[in-house]
Amino acid sequence: MTRLAVIGVGAMGRSHARVAHELSDVELVGVSDVDEKAAARVAERYGTACFADYAALLDRAKPDGVIVAVPTSAHFDVVRDVLAAGCHVLVEKPIAATLDEATTLAKLGQDAGRVLAVGHIERFNPAIAELRRRLAAGDLGRVIQVHARRLGPFPDRIRDVGVIIDLATHDLDIMRFLTGSEAVRVYAETRRQINTSREDLMSGLVRFADDTMGLLEINWLTPTKIRELFLTGERGMFRVDYLTQDIYFYENAEAGLEWSPLSVMRGVSEGSMTRFAIRKVEPLRAELEAFVRAIRDGDQGDTVNAADGCAALRLALALIKAGEEHRPVELG
């Protein structure tokens, strides 16, 4: 039985506590939050111990692994202390607020010989797993462009980061994950409409070393939630709907010489469309299961490691800089 604890019981922390409680091979040994009443409600619901001070949780509950779901600005201090206590860590993305903090945490995790996983949850979406398998099989041929659309209404829970750190890090990680390539240059235009201290809209471009183009549309201004990914390649286009966990393939056909009114609308080289059947799973559950396996096996396993967390943060910070300075940012 793996002993897990949760530090921070906001929206994500409560979800982590629920899933940890549901896993048959996990014991949820405690939750902690500076809001003791909020922690008490979660603890009562899932029959576990409540702590206002996470140091007391680490000392008295003695967890094997800790899920850190506090605000981004507190990630460094909390993760550092959890690693120092000898625990494995799953920290919600981004890994830290600054790249210096992130690289320091990565080294601390390595030196401690502990799993330090980052909560880039979209990697555990079954549609992404299926898409990666089909890309590896060569179904798309060479990937030309990856286009991410992550739109929705402004979330009340966000206070310390803008839309790039909160949302775009998901897609930056997925772009690296699917292409296996590193970014060499980014550019972004940003806008502050509701969240006047930080950007709440971003249109961004990422050029990868293998010449793949990344396109991002990210905002907190759309009244309905949209989570889509398009991959255009030599043989057609994949479309992923993260929310429904559906994946579609639109195939390129041989261009013919015939003309018809329908061909004007559809395009003369448009081929068949296939919707693949995928077994639906809760990505958060899959993420926690991977974390537990990594703890038991003593390695990172299928988790998103600290190096990947650092890479996604680096790209997000470069996009923020590009938006603020209105210029492309080169990545060495």
C-alpha positions in Angstrom: 0.0 0.0 0.0 1.5 3.3 -1.1 0.9 6.2 1.3 0.0 9.5 -0.4 -0.7 13.0 0.9 -1.9 16.2 -0.8 -0.7 19.7 0.0 -3.0 22.3 -1.3 -6.8 21.5 -1.6 -7.9 24.0 -4.3 -9.7 22.7 -7.4 -6.8 20.4 -8.5 -5.9 19.4 -5.0 -9.4 18.2 -4.2 -9.4 16.2 -7.4 -6.1 14.6 -6.5 -7.5 13.7 -3.0 -10.5 12.1 -4.6 -8.6 10.0 -7.0 -6.0 9.0 -4.4 -8.9 7.9 -2.1 -10.4 5.8 -4.9 -7.2 3.9 -5.8 -7.3 0.5 -4.2 -3.5 0.2 -3.7 -3.2 3.7 -2.1 -3.8 5.1 1.3 -4.5 8.8 1.5 -2.8 9.6 4.8 -3.4 13.3 5.0 -4.2 16.6 3.3 -2.9 20.1 4.1 -3.8 23.7 3.3 -3.3 27.1 4.7 -7.1 27.3 4.7 -7.6 24.8 7.6 -11.4 24.8 7.1 -11.0 23.8 3.5 -8.5 21.1 4.4 -10.9 19.8 7.1 -13.7 19.5 4.6 -11.6 17.4 2.3 -10.2 15.3 5.1 -13.6 14.6 6.4 -15.0 13.6 3.0 -12.2 11.1 2.3 -11.6 9.9 5.9 -8.1 11.1 6.3 -6.0 13.4 8.6 -6.1 17.2 8.3 -3.1 19.6 8.7 -2.9 23.4 8.5 0.9 23.1 8.4 2.4 20.8 5.7 5.5 20.4 7.8 3.4 18.6 10.4 1.8 16.5 7.7 5.3 15.4 6.5 6.4 14.7 10.1 3.3 12.9 11.4 1.6 11.3 8.4 4.9 10.0 6.9 3.7 9.7 3.3 5.7 7.9 0.6 4.6 10.4 -2.0 3.2 13.9 -1.9 1.0 15.7 -4.5 1.8 19.4 -4.4 -1.1 21.5 -5.7 -0.4 24.9 -4.1 -0.2 28.2 -6.1 2.8 28.3 -8.6 4.6 30.9 -6.5 4.9 28.4 -3.6 6.0 25.4 -5.7 9.7 25.9 -5.0 9.5 26.1 -1.2 7.0 23.3 -0.8 8.6 20.8 -3.2 12.1 21.5 -1.7 10.8 20.7 1.7 8.9 17.6 0.6 12.1 16.3 -1.1 14.1 17.1 2.0 11.7 15.0 4.0 12.5 12.0 1.8 9.2 11.9 -0.1 8.6 11.4 -3.8 6.7 14.4 -5.4 4.1 15.0 -8.0 3.9 18.8 -8.5 1.2 20.4 -10.5 2.5 22.2 -13.6 4.4 24.4 -14.0 7.2 22.8 -12.1 8.1 26.2 -10.6 7.7 30.0 -11.1 11.1 30.6 -12.6 13.6 28.5 -14.6 16.3 28.9 -11.9 13.8 27.4 -9.3 12.9 24.7 -11.7 16.4 23.5 -12.4 17.3 23.7 -8.7 14.3 21.4 -7.9 15.3 19.0 -10.7 18.8 18.7 -9.2 17.4 18.3 -5.7 15.2 15.5 -6.8 18.0 13.7 -8.6 20.4 14.1 -5.7 17.7 12.8 -3.3 17.1 9.8 -5.5 13.4 10.6 -5.4 10.7 10.7 -8.2 10.0 14.3 -9.1 7.1 14.2 -11.5 5.3 17.2 -13.0 1.5 17.3 -13.6 1.3 17.7 -17.3 -1.9 15.8 -17.3 -2.7 15.9 -21.1 0.0 13.3 -21.7 -2.3 10.9 -19.9 -5.3 11.6 -22.1 -5.9 8.3 -24.0 -6.4 10.3 -27.3 -2.9 11.6 -27.0 -1.5 8.1 -26.3 -3.3 6.8 -29.4 -2.1 9.7 -31.5 1.5 9.1 -30.4 1.2 5.5 -31.3 -0.1 6.3 -34.8 2.6 8.9 -35.4 5.2 6.3 -34.5 3.6 3.9 -36.9 4.0 6.5 -39.7 0.3 7.1 -40.3 0.8 10.8 -40.8 4.2 10.8 -42.5 6.3 13.8 -41.7 4.6 16.2 -39.4 4.4 19.8 -40.8 2.4 21.7 -38.3 0.9 21.3 -34.8 -2.0 23.6 -34.0 -3.3 23.8 -30.4 -6.6 25.6 -29.5 -7.2 25.9 -25.7 -9.9 28.4 -25.1 -12.4 29.0 -22.3 -13.9 31.4 -19.7 -11.8 33.1 -17.1 -11.2 30.8 -14.1 -11.8 32.3 -10.6 -9.0 30.1 -9.2 -6.2 31.8 -11.0 -4.4 34.7 -9.4 -0.6 34.4 -9.7 0.0 33.5 -13.3 -1.3 34.4 -16.8 -2.9 32.2 -19.4 0.5 31.2 -20.9 1.7 29.6 -17.7 -1.7 28.2 -16.8 -2.8 26.8 -20.1 -0.2 27.0 -22.8 2.3 24.9 -20.8 0.0 21.9 -21.5 0.3 22.3 -25.3 4.0 23.2 -25.3 4.6 19.9 -23.5 2.5 18.0 -25.9 4.2 19.5 -28.9 7.6 18.4 -27.6 6.2 15.0 -26.6 4.7 14.3 -30.0 7.4 15.8 -32.3 10.4 14.7 -30.2 12.0 18.0 -31.2 13.1 21.1 -29.3 12.0 24.6 -30.1 14.5 27.0 -31.6 12.4 30.2 -31.8 9.1 31.5 -30.5 7.0 34.5 -31.1 3.7 35.7 -29.5 1.2 38.4 -29.4 -0.6 38.8 -26.0 -3.4 40.9 -24.6 -4.8 41.8 -21.2 -8.5 42.1 -21.2 -9.9 40.8 -17.9 -6.8 39.8 -15.9 -5.2 43.3 -16.0 -1.9 42.2 -14.3 -1.1 39.4 -16.7 -2.0 38.2 -20.2 -5.4 36.4 -20.7 -5.0 35.9 -24.5 -2.1 34.7 -26.5 -1.5 33.8 -30.1 1.9 32.2 -30.5 4.3 30.5 -32.9 6.9 28.0 -32.1 9.6 26.8 -34.6 11.1 23.4 -33.8 14.5 22.1 -34.8 13.0 19.6 -37.2 11.1 22.4 -39.0 7.7 21.6 -37.5 5.7 24.7 -36.9 3.7 25.0 -33.7 0.7 27.3 -33.6 -1.1 28.2 -30.3 -4.4 29.9 -29.7 -4.9 30.3 -25.9 -7.3 32.5 -24.0 -9.5 32.9 -20.9 -12.0 35.0 -22.9 -14.1 32.3 -24.8 -17.5 31.6 -23.1 -17.3 27.9 -23.9 -14.4 25.5 -23.3 -12.5 24.3 -26.3 -9.5 21.9 -26.1 -8.4 20.8 -29.6 -5.2 19.7 -31.3 -4.5 19.5 -35.0 -1.5 17.8 -36.6 -1.0 18.4 -40.3 1.4 16.1 -42.1 2.2 14.6 -45.5 -0.7 12.1 -45.5 -3.4 14.2 -44.0 -4.5 15.7 -40.6 -5.2 14.3 -37.2 -7.7 16.2 -34.9 -7.9 15.5 -31.2 -10.7 16.6 -28.9 -9.2 16.5 -25.4 -12.6 16.9 -23.7 -14.4 14.0 -25.5 -11.1 12.0 -25.9 -11.8 11.5 -29.6 -9.3 11.3 -32.4 -10.1 11.8 -36.1 -7.9 11.3 -39.2 -8.6 13.2 -42.3 -6.8 11.5 -45.2 -5.3 13.2 -48.2 -6.5 11.6 -51.4 -4.9 11.7 -54.8 -5.9 14.9 -56.6 -8.1 14.2 -59.6 -9.0 16.2 -62.7 -12.8 16.0 -62.3 -14.8 19.1 -61.3 -18.0 19.3 -59.4 -19.7 21.8 -57.2 -19.0 19.5 -54.2 -15.3 19.5 -55.0 -15.2 23.3 -54.8 -16.4 23.1 -51.2 -14.5 20.0 -50.1 -11.3 20.2 -52.2 -10.4 17.8 -54.9 -7.8 16.0 -52.8 -10.0 15.5 -49.7 -10.1 11.8 -48.7 -11.9 9.8 -46.2 -12.3 10.7 -42.5 -11.9 8.1 -39.7 -12.9 8.4 -36.1 -11.0 6.0 -33.9 -12.6 4.2 -31.1 -10.7 4.8 -27.9 -11.3 3.4 -24.4 -12.1 6.5 -22.2 -10.2 6.9 -19.0 -9.8 9.8 -16.5 -6.4 11.4 -17.2 -5.9 12.3 -13.6 -6.4 8.7 -12.5 -3.9 7.5 -15.1 -1.4 10.2 -14.0 -1.6 9.2 -10.3 -1.4 5.5 -11.2 1.8 6.3 -13.1 3.2 8.2 -10.1 2.4 5.3 -7.8 4.1 2.8 -10.1 7.2 5.1 -10.3 7.4 5.2 -6.5 7.2 1.4 -6.3 9.7 0.8 -9.1 12.1 3.5 -7.9 12.3 5.3 -11.2 10.4 8.0 -13.2 8.6 5.3 -15.2 5.8 6.9 -17.3 5.6 10.1 -15.4 6.5 13.5 -16.8 10.0 14.1 -15.4 11.6 17.3 -14.1 13.6 17.9 -17.3 10.4 17.9 -19.3 8.8 20.2 -16.8 11.8 22.6 -17.1 11.6 22.5 -20.9 7.8 23.4 -20.9 8.4 26.2 -18.5 11.3 27.6 -20.5 9.1 27.8 -23.6 6.3 29.4 -21.7 8.6 32.1 -20.3 10.0 32.7 -23.7 6.5 33.2 -25.1 5.7 35.7 -22.3 8.9 37.6 -23.1 8.1 37.6 -26.8 4.7 39.0 -26.1 6.0 41.7 -23.8 8.8 42.8 -26.1 7.0 42.3 -29.4 9.8 40.3 -31.0 10.8 36.8 -31.7 12.8 35.1 -29.0 15.6 32.7 -30.1 16.3 29.7 -27.9 19.9 28.5 -27.6 
